[in-house]
Amino acid sequence: MNFGNMLVIVFLSYFSIHIITMLFFRDKRVALQYTNEKLNELRKVPIKTVEQQKEFINLRYPKRQKFKWNWNIIPTFILRMIMFVGLIFCYSWLFGFFSLDLKLWQAILFVVVFPFILNLLLEKFNIQKGDLKVFLR
């Protein structure tokens, strides 16, 4: 297995976990949709007040809570690692089955283009909207 294949496999595994999370956990999906709707409303206002600016910044870059240790972190971490490693093995098997051998430049091109395509797909379902297209303006 070359470096290009491994780069694409790790990248696909990460995005697969993100998609699975968005599909199966409705509360996270609804919270993200609500945040995006509020952000869109605030983006439409041409001149924002100080309170609106603070609300926009708090929605766009939410503050993290202080870290509190509890024992639920360990099973969650282990489950996420098992999912990640399992997806890496599945994608490795698929790449071997279809005998895909990507060069490094192809892998870098895929890593750059795939998020834009995924963003367009997520925009269709109103899960995420236009975050990556800002860089193309």
ROKOLTOR-473360 format. One record per atom (N, C-alpha, C, CB): residue in one letter; x, y, z. Coordinates in steps of 0.05 Angstrom, whole numbers, padded with zeros to 5 digits, always signed. Glycine has a CB too. Layout:
BEGIN
AXYZ
...
//
This chain:
BEGIN
M+00017-00023+00000
M+00000+00000+00000
M+00018+00025+00000
M-00020+00000+00025
N+00013+00042-00019
N+00029+00066-00020
N+00017+00089-00004
N+00033+00075-00050
F+00032+00112-00003
F+00024+00134+00013
F-00002+00148+00003
F+00046+00155+00015
G-00005+00149-00024
G-00029+00161-00035
G-00054+00146-00027
G-00027+00161-00065
N-00053+00120-00029
N-00077+00104-00021
N-00083+00108+00009
N-00072+00074-00027
M-00062+00107+00026
M-00066+00110+00054
M-00078+00137+00061
M-00040+00106+00069
L-00069+00158+00048
L-00079+00185+00052
L-00109+00186+00045
L-00064+00206+00035
V-00117+00175+00023
V-00145+00175+00015
V-00162+00157+00033
V-00148+00165-00015
I-00151+00135+00042
I-00166+00117+00060
I-00171+00130+00087
I-00150+00090+00064
V-00152+00143+00098
V-00156+00157+00124
V-00176+00179+00121
V-00129+00167+00135
F-00173+00194+00099
F-00192+00216+00093
F-00220+00206+00090
F-00183+00231+00067
L-00224+00184+00075
L-00251+00173+00071
L-00262+00162+00097
L-00250+00151+00050
S-00245+00150+00114
S-00254+00140+00139
S-00264+00162+00157
S-00232+00125+00153
Y-00250+00184+00158
Y-00258+00207+00174
Y-00285+00218+00165
Y-00237+00229+00174
F-00288+00222+00139
F-00313+00233+00129
F-00336+00213+00131
F-00310+00242+00100
S-00330+00187+00130
S-00351+00167+00133
S-00362+00168+00162
S-00340+00139+00127
I-00345+00171+00181
I-00354+00173+00209
I-00371+00199+00212
I-00330+00174+00228
H-00363+00220+00200
H-00379+00245+00201
H-00406+00241+00189
H-00364+00268+00187
I-00407+00228+00166
I-00433+00224+00152
I-00451+00205+00168
I-00429+00213+00124
I-00439+00184+00179
I-00454+00165+00196
I-00466+00180+00220
I-00437+00141+00204
T-00449+00197+00233
T-00459+00212+00256
T-00482+00230+00248
T-00436+00229+00267
M-00480+00244+00225
M-00502+00262+00217
M-00527+00246+00209
M-00492+00279+00194
L-00524+00223+00198
L-00548+00207+00190
L-00562+00194+00213
L-00539+00186+00170
F-00548+00184+00232
F-00560+00168+00253
F-00566+00182+00279
F-00543+00144+00259
F-00554+00206+00283
F-00560+00221+00307
F-00575+00246+00300
F-00533+00228+00322
R-00601+00244+00303
R-00619+00265+00294
R-00615+00291+00310
R-00648+00257+00297
D-00609+00289+00336
D-00606+00313+00352
D-00582+00329+00343
D-00602+00305+00382
K-00560+00317+00335
K-00537+00331+00325
K-00543+00345+00299
K-00513+00313+00323
R-00558+00330+00282
R-00565+00341+00256
R-00583+00365+00259
R-00578+00320+00238
V-00603+00363+00276
V-00622+00385+00280
V-00608+00409+00293
V-00646+00376+00298
A-00590+00405+00311
A-00575+00427+00323
A-00558+00441+00303
A-00557+00416+00346
L-00545+00426+00285
L-00529+00438+00264
L-00546+00453+00244
L-00513+00416+00249
Q-00570+00443+00238
Q-00588+00457+00220
Q-00598+00483+00232
Q-00612+00440+00212
Y-00604+00482+00258
Y-00613+00506+00272
Y-00591+00528+00273
Y-00622+00500+00301
T-00567+00519+00278
T-00544+00538+00279
T-00540+00550+00252
T-00519+00523+00288
N-00542+00534+00231
N-00538+00544+00203
N-00560+00564+00196
N-00537+00522+00183
E-00585+00559+00205
E-00606+00578+00199
E-00602+00604+00213
E-00634+00566+00207
K-00594+00604+00238
K-00588+00628+00253
K-00565+00643+00240
K-00582+00622+00282
L-00544+00629+00232
L-00521+00642+00219
L-00530+00655+00193
L-00499+00622+00214
N-00547+00642+00177
N-00556+00653+00152
N-00573+00678+00157
N-00573+00633+00137
E-00589+00678+00178
E-00605+00702+00184
E-00586+00725+00191
E-00624+00697+00208
L-00565+00719+00207
L-00547+00741+00214
L-00529+00750+00191
L-00529+00731+00237
R-00524+00732+00172
R-00508+00740+00149
R-00523+00759+00131
R-00499+00715+00133
K-00550+00756+00131
K-00566+00773+00113
K-00567+00802+00123
K-00594+00762+00112
V-00562+00807+00149
V-00563+00834+00160
V-00537+00848+00151
V-00565+00833+00191
P-00540+00871+00135
P-00516+00884+00125
P-00499+00898+00147
P-00523+00904+00104
I-00513+00911+00165
I-00498+00925+00187
I-00509+00914+00213
I-00503+00957+00186
K-00492+00900+00227
K-00500+00886+00252
K-00494+00903+00276
K-00485+00859+00254
T-00511+00900+00296
T-00506+00913+00321
T-00485+00897+00336
T-00532+00915+00338
V-00476+00907+00358
V-00455+00894+00374
V-00466+00867+00384
V-00446+00911+00397
E-00491+00867+00393
E-00503+00842+00403
E-00505+00821+00381
E-00531+00847+00415
Q-00512+00829+00357
Q-00514+00811+00334
Q-00486+00800+00327
Q-00527+00824+00310
Q-00466+00817+00328
Q-00439+00809+00322
Q-00430+00788+00343
Q-00420+00833+00322
K-00436+00793+00368
K-00429+00774+00389
K-00443+00747+00385
K-00435+00785+00417
E-00469+00749+00379
E-00484+00724+00374
E-00473+00709+00350
E-00514+00731+00369
F-00465+00723+00329
F-00454+00710+00305
F-00428+00696+00312
F-00449+00731+00283
I-00411+00710+00327
I-00385+00698+00334
I-00389+00674+00353
I-00367+00719+00348
N-00408+00676+00372
N-00413+00654+00390
N-00425+00630+00375
N-00431+00662+00412
L-00441+00635+00354
L-00452+00613+00339
L-00431+00601+00320
L-00476+00622+00322
R-00415+00618+00308
R-00395+00608+00289
R-00372+00594+00303
R-00384+00632+00272
Y-00363+00605+00325
Y-00341+00593+00340
Y-00350+00589+00369
Y-00316+00611+00339
P-00365+00568+00375
P-00375+00565+00402
P-00352+00559+00422
P-00395+00542+00403
K-00356+00569+00446
K-00336+00564+00467
K-00339+00536+00477
K-00340+00585+00490
R-00316+00524+00482
R-00316+00497+00492
R-00319+00497+00522
R-00291+00482+00484
Q-00333+00477+00532
Q-00336+00475+00561
Q-00310+00465+00573
Q-00360+00457+00569
K-00307+00470+00599
K-00284+00460+00613
K-00285+00430+00613
K-00282+00471+00642
F-00262+00418+00610
F-00260+00389+00609
F-00266+00377+00637
F-00233+00380+00599
K-00285+00359+00638
K-00291+00344+00663
K-00287+00315+00658
K-00320+00351+00674
W-00271+00303+00675
W-00266+00274+00671
W-00290+00258+00681
W-00241+00266+00686
N-00298+00239+00665
N-00317+00218+00674
N-00311+00193+00659
N-00347+00227+00668
W-00321+00171+00669
W-00314+00145+00658
W-00327+00139+00631
W-00320+00124+00678
N-00347+00155+00623
N-00360+00151+00597
N-00342+00158+00574
N-00386+00167+00596
I-00321+00172+00579
I-00302+00180+00558
I-00288+00156+00546
I-00282+00201+00568
I-00281+00137+00563
I-00265+00114+00554
I-00281+00096+00535
I-00256+00097+00578
P-00305+00087+00541
P-00319+00071+00521
P-00326+00086+00495
P-00345+00060+00533
T-00332+00111+00497
T-00337+00127+00473
T-00312+00129+00456
T-00347+00155+00481
F-00289+00134+00468
F-00264+00135+00453
F-00258+00108+00440
F-00241+00144+00472
I-00261+00087+00456
I-00255+00060+00445
I-00274+00053+00422
I-00257+00039+00467
L-00299+00059+00425
L-00319+00054+00403
L-00312+00070+00378
L-00347+00060+00413
R-00304+00095+00382
R-00297+00111+00358
R-00272+00101+00345
R-00294+00141+00367
M-00253+00092+00361
M-00228+00081+00349
M-00233+00055+00335
M-00207+00077+00371
I-00251+00038+00346
I-00258+00013+00332
I-00272+00019+00306
I-00276-00004+00350
M-00290+00039+00306
M-00303+00046+00281
M-00282+00057+00260
M-00324+00068+00286
F-00264+00073+00269
F-00244+00085+00251
F-00226+00063+00240
F-00228+00106+00266
V-00216+00046+00257
V-00198+00025+00247
V-00213+00005+00229
V-00186+00009+00271
G-00238-00001+00236
G-00255-00018+00219
G-00259-00006+00192
G-00281-00024+00233
L-00265+00019+00191
L-00268+00032+00165
L-00242+00033+00149
L-00279+00061+00169
I-00220+00037+00163
I-00194+00036+00148
I-00190+00008+00136
I-00171+00043+00167
F-00196-00013+00151
F-00193-00040+00140
F-00212-00045+00117
F-00197-00061+00162
C-00237-00035+00119
C-00256-00039+00098
C-00247-00024+00072
C-00284-00029+00107
Y-00239+00000+00075
Y-00230+00015+00052
Y-00204+00003+00040
Y-00225+00045+00059
S-00186-00007+00057
S-00162-00020+00047
S-00169-00045+00031
S-00143-00028+00071
W-00188-00060+00042
W-00197-00084+00027
W-00210-00076+00000
W-00217-00100+00044
L-00227-00055+00000
L-00239-00046-00025
L-00218-00036-00045
L-00259-00024-00019
F-00198-00021-00035
F-00177-00012-00053
F-00161-00036-00064
F-00159+00008-00039
G-00157-00056-00048
G-00143-00080-00057
G-00160-00096-00076
G-00134-00097-00033
F-00186-00099-00070
F-00204-00114-00087
F-00206-00102-00115
F-00232-00116-00074
F-00208-00076-00116
F-00210-00062-00142
F-00183-00055-00153
F-00228-00037-00139
S-00162-00063-00139
S-00134-00057-00146
S-00129-00028-00154
S-00125-00076-00170
L-00139-00011-00136
L-00134+00018-00140
L-00106+00025-00129
L-00156+00035-00126
D-00091+00039-00145
D-00064+00048-00136
D-00062+00077-00143
D-00042+00030-00150
L-00068+00094-00124
L-00067+00123-00129
L-00040+00134-00124
L-00088+00137-00111
K-00032+00152-00142
K-00007+00166-00137
K-00011+00189-00118
K+00005+00177-00164
L+00010+00200-00108
L+00008+00221-00088
L-00007+00246-00099
L+00035+00229-00077
W-00002+00254-00123
W-00015+00277-00134
W-00045+00272-00138
W-00002+00285-00162
Q-00053+00247-00144
Q-00081+00241-00147
Q-00095+00241-00119
Q-00085+00213-00160
A-00080+00232-00099
A-00091+00232-00072
A-00095+00261-00062
A-00073+00216-00053
I-00075+00278-00067
I-00078+00306-00059
I-00101+00319-00074
I-00051+00321-00064
L-00104+00314-00099
L-00126+00325-00115
L-00153+00316-00103
L-00124+00317-00144
F-00154+00290-00096
F-00179+00279-00084
F-00185+00292-00057
F-00177+00249-00081
V-00164+00296-00041
V-00168+00308-00015
V-00177+00337-00017
V-00142+00306+00002
V-00169+00350-00038
V-00177+00378-00042
V-00205+00380-00053
V-00157+00393-00060
V-00212+00363-00073
V-00238+00365-00087
V-00261+00352-00072
V-00235+00353-00115
F-00256+00330-00058
F-00278+00315-00046
F-00294+00331-00025
F-00267+00291-00032
P-00281+00348-00008
P-00297+00364+00011
P-00317+00383-00003
P-00279+00379+00029
F-00309+00394-00026
F-00327+00412-00040
F-00351+00396-00051
F-00312+00425-00064
I-00347+00373-00061
I-00369+00356-00070
I-00387+00348-00047
I-00359+00331-00085
L-00375+00340-00025
L-00390+00333-00001
L-00406+00356+00009
L-00371+00322+00020
N-00394+00380+00008
N-00408+00404+00018
N-00433+00410+00000
N-00389+00428+00017
L-00431+00406-00026
L-00454+00410-00043
L-00476+00390-00037
L-00445+00407-00073
L-00468+00365-00031
L-00487+00344-00023
L-00501+00351+00003
L-00473+00317-00022
L-00485+00360+00023
L-00497+00367+00049
L-00514+00391+00047
L-00475+00371+00069
E-00508+00409+00028
E-00524+00433+00025
E-00552+00426+00014
E-00510+00453+00006
K-00554+00405-00002
K-00580+00396-00012
K-00598+00387+00010
K-00576+00372-00032
F-00587+00376+00032
F-00603+00367+00054
F-00604+00387+00077
F-00593+00341+00065
N-00594+00411+00072
N-00594+00433+00091
N-00580+00426+00117
N-00623+00442+00097
I-00559+00410+00115
I-00544+00403+00139
I-00521+00422+00143
I-00533+00374+00137
Q-00508+00429+00121
Q-00486+00448+00122
Q-00488+00465+00097
Q-00458+00433+00123
K-00481+00490+00100
K-00486+00508+00077
K-00462+00526+00072
K-00511+00524+00082
G-00450+00522+00049
G-00431+00540+00037
G-00406+00547+00053
G-00444+00564+00032
D-00398+00531+00072
D-00375+00539+00088
D-00349+00537+00071
D-00372+00520+00112
L-00348+00518+00053
L-00323+00514+00037
L-00323+00532+00013
L-00320+00486+00030
K-00346+00540+00003
K-00347+00556-00021
K-00338+00584-00017
K-00375+00556-00033
V-00334+00592+00008
V-00324+00619+00015
V-00296+00622+00003
V-00324+00623+00045
F-00281+00600+00003
F-00253+00602-00007
F-00252+00606-00037
F-00238+00577+00001
L-00273+00600-00052
L-00273+00603-00081
L-00282+00631-00090
L-00290+00582-00093
R-00291+00647-00072
R-00301+00674-00080
R-00278+00692-00087
R-00318+00686-00059
//
